[in-house]
Amino acid sequence: MPFAPVLHAEWIKIRTLRSLLGALAAVLVCTAAFSALAAADADDSDPLYSVFFGVNFGQIAAIAFGTTAVSAEFRGGALRLTLAAVPDRGRWFAAKATAIALPVLAVGLLTGFVTLLTGRAVLRESAPGWAGGVRGAVGCGVHLTLMALFAAGLATVLRSGVATLSVLIPFLLIVSFVVGDLAGGAADFLPDRAGQVALHSTWDGTLGPWTGLAVTALWTAAALLAGAWSLRRRDA
């Protein structure tokens, strides 16, 4: 089967699951709402990060989206039916990843610009400039997309949405925030922290805005390759 109809079939699965649509909506709502709260109580040390602080919570919704989109295939023998229609596992997995990435990227970019406009309205005179703000908005969309794909790759390896979220959410809320602050420069290379460098006005670490996103992209590529390998090696 050609790639286009496989992608169309995967898109139909995503847009007909209410939980996935809810996760996409939560990406926008959580990011914009928590960013507005942070901006209202911000100091002048890093106005750009104050505007995009809510990404810390929006990325959890993006991870839930990527995880759920994949883990649904491992319930009730759904994957067997899918592979009966699309025997080429690599093609199916590429279509699944694309069907996850495109809506998250669209919602992520929308989220980035809505959050930027909201933050500028709250901060007013101390708001970040447009050049840094647009960079942050684009970085926001790309980061959310990469985190959703990272979760999708891990969910393919673990074959369980509960197991994937049990690993990733404590990692983001505990390891990255608490242990990461104690680990010094090495913590900058964690997938969530590296991608968020683009959301800072200035950064004292070794990574820049785009190199940080590149590090997150490497984590994501590794997770997707591991997922593709697991899919090929294990029975449906």
Buried (B, 14 or more C-beta within 10 A) or exposed (E): EEBEEBBEBBBEBBEEBEEBBBBBEBBBBBBBBBBBEBBEEBEEEBBBBBBBBBBBBBBBBBBBBBBBBBBBBBEEEEBEEBBEEBEEBEBBBBBBBBBBBBBBBEBBBBBBBBBBBBBBEBBEEEBBEEEBBBBBBBBBBBBBBBBBBBBBBBBBBBBBBEBBBEBBBEBBEEBBBEEBEEBEEEBBBBBBBBBBBBBBBEBEBEBEBEEBBBBBBBBBBBBBEBBBEBBEEEEB
